[in-house]
Amino acid sequence: MKNKEHLPIFGIGPFLVVGMAVVAAIAIAVCVLLNPIVFLIFGVTCRKIDPVKFQDLPGIIMPSLGLSMFGLIGILNLI
């Protein structure tokens, strides 16, 4: 007689693999979006739209170009 204890794993295994791949893809997307170079692009865009209103952007939104290079290294590392 066959052992029926292993049957559910074969039924839910593909869903677990696909689920973990989706979670990993979301985690990579979040890491890319929270990169300093993305904040630099966002800050420069805001300053181009209205320089007076966005002149006092905090450092986290408008980091220096040197700090954004660390973000570029991170993005290139993910590729």
C-alpha positions as CSV (number, residue, x, y, z in Angstrom):
1,M,0.0,0.0,0.0
2,K,1.3,3.4,-0.9
3,N,2.2,6.0,1.8
4,K,-0.3,8.9,1.5
5,E,1.6,11.2,3.9
6,H,3.7,12.6,1.0
7,L,0.9,13.3,-1.3
8,P,0.0,16.8,-0.1
9,I,3.6,18.1,-0.5
10,F,3.4,17.2,-4.2
11,G,0.1,19.1,-4.5
12,I,1.3,22.3,-2.7
13,G,5.0,22.2,-3.7
14,P,4.7,24.2,-6.9
15,F,2.6,26.9,-5.1
16,L,5.4,27.2,-2.5
17,V,8.1,27.6,-5.1
18,V,6.1,30.2,-7.1
19,G,5.2,32.0,-3.9
20,M,8.8,32.2,-2.7
21,A,9.9,33.5,-6.2
22,V,7.3,36.2,-6.0
23,V,8.4,37.2,-2.5
24,A,12.1,37.3,-3.7
25,A,11.2,39.5,-6.7
26,I,9.3,41.9,-4.5
27,A,12.2,42.1,-2.1
28,I,14.6,42.9,-4.9
29,A,12.2,45.5,-6.3
30,V,12.0,47.2,-2.9
31,C,15.8,47.2,-2.6
32,V,16.2,48.8,-6.0
33,L,13.5,51.5,-5.2
34,L,15.1,52.4,-1.9
35,N,18.4,53.0,-3.5
36,P,20.1,56.4,-3.1
37,I,20.3,57.0,-6.9
38,V,16.5,56.8,-7.1
39,F,16.2,59.3,-4.3
40,L,18.7,61.6,-6.2
41,I,16.6,61.4,-9.4
42,F,13.4,62.1,-7.4
43,G,15.1,65.1,-5.6
44,V,16.5,66.6,-8.8
45,T,13.1,66.2,-10.5
46,C,11.3,68.0,-7.6
47,R,13.9,70.8,-7.7
48,K,13.4,71.2,-11.5
49,I,9.6,71.4,-11.0
50,D,9.7,74.1,-8.3
51,P,13.1,75.2,-7.0
52,V,11.7,77.5,-4.4
53,K,9.3,75.0,-2.9
54,F,11.8,72.1,-2.9
55,Q,14.9,74.0,-1.9
56,D,15.1,72.6,1.6
57,L,14.7,68.9,0.7
58,P,16.0,66.7,3.5
59,G,19.3,64.9,2.9
60,I,17.6,61.5,2.5
61,I,15.6,62.7,-0.5
62,M,18.4,64.8,-2.1
63,P,21.7,63.1,-1.3
64,S,24.9,64.0,-2.9
65,L,26.1,62.6,-6.2
66,G,28.8,60.6,-4.4
67,L,26.2,58.9,-2.2
68,S,24.1,58.0,-5.2
69,M,27.1,56.2,-6.7
70,F,26.8,53.7,-3.9
71,G,23.2,53.2,-5.1
72,L,24.5,52.7,-8.6
73,I,27.0,50.1,-7.3
74,G,24.1,48.4,-5.6
75,I,21.9,48.4,-8.8
76,L,24.8,47.0,-10.8
77,N,25.4,44.3,-8.2
78,L,21.8,43.1,-8.6
79,I,22.2,42.7,-12.3
